[in-house]
Amino acid sequence: MGKAGKRELGKEHLELAQSRMKLSKFSVLVGFEVEHLYEGGAILRMNVQDHHRQIHSVVHGGVIAALADTAAAIAAYTVSPPGVELVTIELKINYLLPIVEGTVEAEGKVLRAGRNFVVVECDVRNDEELVAKALMTFGAAMNRSPETRTGIHDKAQVDRARANPKARTRTPS
């Protein structure tokens, strides 16, 4: 058992989350890393770098919000059935202290997972000190993306959908 008595997810789940994270160009750009997964929770971290700072030499609030949102989404996926797609529909964050340097860790914890919505809280810490608290609501839908609608990964169809997102695609029944 892991955090708060929750079931630890195996190394294969962690490796999958880490490899999926590398597909997100934004997450790679800002340096988010998946550190730990358990049922209903995820811990991500980043090391503060110059490009994270705004004009007052502290980490930009948008970077902190993005880290919290990403940790919360991964936590939500740990309790979602296969084929479910999640999208943030609400994000609220309180910034408690500025972040100047060091390591930033975000722990997303699922509060409620329903059929249509998942609510997740996230504590953001800088070198163990609580610096922000966030609450996210994710909308959950089955098989909405081109990747999951057909039950297979049809690369050509996915590429077409991404190239022209307004075009309506038809998939075989």
FIMIDREN-714788 format. One line per 10 residues: for each residue x negated, y, z negated of N, C-alpha, C. Coordinates in pm, whole numbers, always signed. Last residue first. Example, Ala and Ser with C-alpha at 12.3 -4.5 7.8 and 13.67 -1.06 7.14 Angstrom:
2
-1285:-225:-708:-1367:-106:-714:-1290:+3:-787; -1319:-569:-780:-1230:-450:-780:-1320:-330:-780 .
//
This chain:
173
+1854:+139:+3785:+1927:+96:+3664:+1881:-39:+3621; +1581:+352:+3886:+1667:+235:+3906:+1735:+194:+3777; +1615:+707:+3854:+1542:+583:+3828:+1636:+467:+3849; +1568:+1025:+3987:+1657:+910:+3969:+1571:+788:+3946; +1506:+1354:+3872:+1457:+1227:+3922:+1558:+1119:+3895; +1538:+1685:+3963:+1607:+1575:+3896:+1555:+1444:+3957; +1301:+1939:+3912:+1362:+1842:+4004:+1425:+1728:+3924; +1165:+2079:+3723:+1306:+2115:+3744:+1377:+2018:+3836; +900:+1988:+3726:+986:+1951:+3613:+1132:+1985:+3632; +692:+1884:+3929:+814:+1960:+3955:+916:+1928:+3846 .
+479:+1750:+3814:+451:+1850:+3916:+572:+1939:+3941; +606:+1566:+3650:+523:+1671:+3589:+494:+1783:+3688; +731:+1406:+3839:+811:+1475:+3738:+732:+1589:+3674; +511:+1302:+3978:+610:+1385:+4047:+691:+1467:+3948; +386:+1152:+3773:+315:+1263:+3835:+411:+1357:+3907; +588:+961:+3728:+548:+1050:+3621:+479:+1173:+3679; +584:+830:+3975:+706:+898:+3930:+674:+999:+3821; +323:+726:+3975:+366:+817:+4081:+489:+897:+4038; +324:+554:+3747:+239:+673:+3753:+284:+772:+3858; +543:+408:+3564:+532:+431:+3708:+457:+563:+3726 .
+547:+214:+3320:+474:+337:+3344:+448:+350:+3494; +876:+103:+3228:+742:+80:+3279:+675:+215:+3300; +1123:+178:+3152:+1062:+72:+3073:+923:+34:+3123; +1235:+389:+3270:+1241:+264:+3344:+1184:+147:+3265; +1193:+587:+3071:+1327:+560:+3125:+1336:+425:+3194; +934:+648:+2993:+1006:+545:+2918:+1141:+508:+2980; +823:+839:+3163:+738:+729:+3118:+818:+616:+3056; +1016:+1035:+3195:+993:+943:+3307:+909:+822:+3264; +1207:+1053:+2886:+1094:+1091:+2971:+1078:+992:+3086; +1414:+943:+2743:+1439:+1065:+2818:+1326:+1098:+2915 .
+1456:+719:+2555:+1430:+704:+2698:+1461:+827:+2782; +1638:+871:+2297:+1589:+748:+2359:+1567:+768:+2508; +1535:+1140:+2092:+1619:+1091:+2201:+1555:+966:+2260; +1530:+1367:+1826:+1491:+1234:+1873:+1588:+1189:+1981; +1392:+1669:+1714:+1502:+1603:+1781:+1450:+1471:+1836; +1254:+1753:+1404:+1232:+1700:+1538:+1362:+1640:+1590; +1170:+2011:+1194:+1278:+1922:+1234:+1250:+1883:+1378; +932:+2088:+938:+969:+2074:+1078:+1089:+1983:+1092; +765:+2297:+722:+879:+2207:+733:+923:+2206:+879; +457:+2360:+546:+544:+2368:+662:+656:+2266:+653 .
+224:+2552:+376:+329:+2450:+359:+426:+2468:+474; -123:+2620:+317:+2:+2641:+391:+95:+2523:+366; -324:+2561:+140:-329:+2692:+206:-202:+2722:+286; -448:+2390:-133:-328:+2409:-53:-327:+2551:+5; -779:+2268:-118:-689:+2370:-172:-570:+2390:-78; -953:+2086:+12:-869:+2037:-99:-771:+2140:-156; -1048:+2241:+235:-1139:+2190:+132:-1064:+2163:+1; -736:+2337:+280:-871:+2376:+321:-964:+2337:+208; -433:+2180:+380:-534:+2208:+279:-667:+2245:+344; -93:+2173:+423:-219:+2204:+490:-318:+2247:+382 .
+173:+1951:+422:+82:+2030:+339:-47:+2049:+417; +486:+1925:+569:+342:+1914:+590:+268:+2007:+496; +782:+1728:+621:+711:+1838:+555:+561:+1817:+578; +1036:+1655:+857:+902:+1625:+805:+846:+1749:+736; +1314:+1492:+984:+1268:+1608:+909:+1137:+1570:+839; +1456:+1400:+1284:+1359:+1359:+1183:+1309:+1487:+1117; +1765:+1310:+1445:+1673:+1409:+1390:+1578:+1344:+1291; +1917:+1092:+1530:+1900:+1206:+1620:+1798:+1310:+1573; +1902:+897:+1329:+1908:+855:+1469:+1875:+970:+1564; +1662:+1011:+1080:+1793:+967:+1126:+1787:+928:+1272 .
+1456:+1039:+819:+1455:+994:+958:+1592:+941:+993; +1319:+1266:+597:+1443:+1199:+640:+1431:+1164:+787; +1054:+1324:+545:+1152:+1338:+437:+1280:+1263:+469; +730:+1227:+623:+870:+1221:+664:+959:+1230:+540; +457:+1433:+609:+531:+1328:+537:+678:+1337:+576; +134:+1525:+718:+276:+1524:+746:+341:+1406:+676; -132:+1701:+617:-65:+1574:+591:+85:+1591:+613; -424:+1841:+739:-278:+1853:+737:-220:+1713:+717; -720:+2007:+655:-650:+1879:+662:-500:+1904:+652; -1013:+2163:+752:-870:+2182:+729:-803:+2047:+751 .
-1330:+2249:+630:-1245:+2147:+691:-1101:+2174:+653; -1485:+2574:+678:-1470:+2441:+619:-1383:+2347:+700; -1349:+2911:+648:-1444:+2811:+698:-1409:+2675:+638; -1118:+3059:+595:-1235:+3124:+653:-1329:+3022:+716; -780:+3098:+560:-884:+2997:+582:-999:+3065:+655; -574:+3250:+306:-647:+3253:+433:-751:+3141:+439; -280:+3095:+163:-415:+3150:+148:-483:+3155:+285; -21:+3041:+254:-45:+3071:+114:-180:+3137:+89; +227:+3061:+485:+82:+3071:+472:+52:+3120:+331; +486:+2853:+561:+443:+2955:+466:+291:+2948:+459 .
+689:+2780:+843:+562:+2765:+772:+539:+2883:+680; +907:+2586:+1030:+896:+2695:+934:+768:+2673:+857; +1050:+2487:+1325:+925:+2486:+1249:+926:+2609:+1159; +1260:+2286:+1526:+1248:+2392:+1426:+1116:+2375:+1352; +1222:+2100:+1715:+1333:+2194:+1738:+1335:+2305:+1633; +985:+1909:+1878:+1007:+2003:+1768:+1123:+2095:+1803; +1079:+1590:+1988:+1044:+1727:+2025:+1076:+1816:+1905; +1019:+1249:+2074:+1045:+1352:+1974:+1003:+1488:+2027; +1157:+955:+2206:+1077:+1074:+2232:+1117:+1179:+2130; +1149:+607:+2165:+1205:+734:+2121:+1105:+845:+2153 .
+1011:+378:+2227:+1092:+439:+2332:+1155:+571:+2293; +1034:+219:+1909:+968:+232:+2039:+1064:+292:+2142; +1168:+422:+1636:+1163:+301:+1717:+1089:+324:+1849; +974:+600:+1392:+1066:+602:+1506:+1056:+473:+1585; +783:+626:+1205:+909:+567:+1160:+1014:+565:+1271; +568:+743:+1330:+542:+619:+1255:+670:+553:+1206; +661:+982:+1437:+652:+866:+1527:+627:+736:+1451; +627:+1147:+1214:+763:+1111:+1258:+761:+989:+1350; +348:+1176:+1214:+414:+1111:+1100:+554:+1064:+1140; +323:+1317:+1451:+265:+1183:+1444:+325:+1107:+1326 .
+454:+1554:+1374:+505:+1474:+1485:+451:+1331:+1479; +288:+1646:+1167:+427:+1610:+1138:+484:+1522:+1248; +54:+1703:+1306:+51:+1603:+1199:+193:+1554:+1168; +157:+1905:+1475:+102:+1782:+1532:+97:+1671:+1428; +231:+2103:+1291:+331:+2047:+1382:+283:+1914:+1439; -20:+2164:+1173:+90:+2111:+1091:+194:+2042:+1179; -155:+2262:+1400:-208:+2146:+1328:-97:+2081:+1243; +7:+2483:+1462:-7:+2375:+1559:-61:+2248:+1493; -34:+2640:+1234:+100:+2590:+1264:+94:+2473:+1363; -307:+2697:+1266:-261:+2625:+1147:-123:+2564:+1172 .
-298:+2841:+1503:-379:+2717:+1497:-332:+2632:+1379; -145:+3058:+1426:-95:+2967:+1529:-170:+2835:+1532; -307:+3197:+1246:-189:+3125:+1197:-132:+3027:+1298; -658:+3165:+1279:-532:+3218:+1332:-416:+3132:+1284; -884:+3190:+1014:-821:+3102:+1112:-684:+3160:+1150; -1048:+3512:+999:-984:+3398:+935:-915:+3316:+1043; -1146:+3746:+1112:-1240:+3639:+1078:-1180:+3527:+994; -968:+3919:+1217:-1007:+3943:+1078:-1094:+3831:+1023; -902:+3827:+1472:-992:+3943:+1460:-1036:+3974:+1317; -910:+3465:+1419:-854:+3586:+1479:-946:+3704:+1444 .
-1073:+3150:+1490:-1055:+3272:+1410:-991:+3385:+1491; -1135:+2937:+1645:-1012:+2927:+1567:-976:+3058:+1498; -1385:+2980:+1752:-1270:+3002:+1839:-1136:+2984:+1769; -1560:+2906:+1539:-1538:+3047:+1573:-1413:+3069:+1657; -1399:+2641:+1349:-1500:+2691:+1443:-1466:+2835:+1478; -1328:+2405:+1103:-1313:+2543:+1147:-1431:+2583:+1234; -1233:+2084:+1192:-1340:+2164:+1133:-1329:+2305:+1191; -932:+1915:+1114:-1014:+1990:+1208:-1121:+2064:+1129; -712:+1631:+1079:-807:+1730:+1030:-874:+1801:+1146; -417:+1462:+965:-504:+1513:+1072:-602:+1612:+1010 .
-230:+1198:+855:-325:+1300:+812:-415:+1333:+930; +107:+1095:+823:-14:+1107:+904:-100:+1219:+849; +387:+879:+738:+288:+984:+714:+169:+979:+806; +554:+664:+765:+613:+792:+727:+513:+903:+704; +309:+443:+689:+449:+448:+726:+512:+577:+673; +3:+613:+773:+79:+520:+690:+225:+536:+730; -316:+702:+895:-173:+680:+920:-118:+585:+814; -581:+938:+934:-517:+831:+857:-369:+824:+893; -692:+1120:+1121:-777:+1057:+1019:-714:+933:+956; -707:+1257:+1431:-621:+1175:+1346:-713:+1099:+1250 .
-813:+1590:+1491:-849:+1448:+1483:-753:+1376:+1389; -840:+1878:+1695:-761:+1800:+1600:-803:+1654:+1607; -970:+2074:+1858:-1047:+1980:+1776:-968:+1905:+1670; -872:+2240:+2053:-885:+2295:+1917:-953:+2199:+1820; -890:+2068:+2277:-947:+2203:+2281:-970:+2257:+2140; -738:+1846:+2198:-882:+1831:+2222:-951:+1967:+2215; -487:+1964:+2189:-543:+1905:+2067:-694:+1884:+2079; -459:+2039:+2463:-462:+2139:+2357:-527:+2084:+2230; -454:+1794:+2595:-564:+1887:+2622:-574:+1993:+2513; -385:+1490:+2488:-335:+1626:+2469:-452:+1723:+2485 .
-523:+1258:+2492:-449:+1291:+2614:-392:+1434:+2607; -620:+1224:+2238:-716:+1268:+2340:-649:+1302:+2472; -399:+1116:+2113:-436:+1253:+2082:-532:+1309:+2187; -413:+853:+2201:-305:+939:+2252:-336:+1086:+2228; -632:+768:+2047:-645:+771:+2194:-536:+857:+2256; -525:+794:+1788:-644:+869:+1825:-660:+877:+1976; -312:+611:+1803:-284:+753:+1778:-403:+839:+1819; -464:+376:+1843:-368:+419:+1943:-337:+568:+1927; -608:+365:+1601:-681:+378:+1728:-588:+425:+1841; -392:+331:+1424:-478:+449:+1414:-553:+472:+1545 .
-298:+82:+1509:-210:+199:+1513:-291:+328:+1510; -523:-79:+1454:-477:-66:+1593:-382:+52:+1610; -541:-71:+1177:-644:-3:+1256:-599:+17:+1400; -203:-41:+1043:-329:-105:+1077:-420:-21:+1164; -63:+163:+791:-57:+112:+928:-196:+64:+967; +49:+97:+462:-59:+141:+551:-36:+85:+689; +354:+181:+319:+276:+76:+386:+172:+138:+480; +352:+385:+23:+392:+360:+162:+298:+257:+225; +283:+469:-231:+344:+338:-216:+390:+305:-75; +155:+717:-190:+286:+712:-255:+359:+579:-232 .
-56:+583:+55:-6:+703:-12:+134:+682:-67; -39:+227:+66:-115:+352:+80:-57:+464:-3; -84:-118:+0:+0:+0:+0:-89:+125:+0 .
//
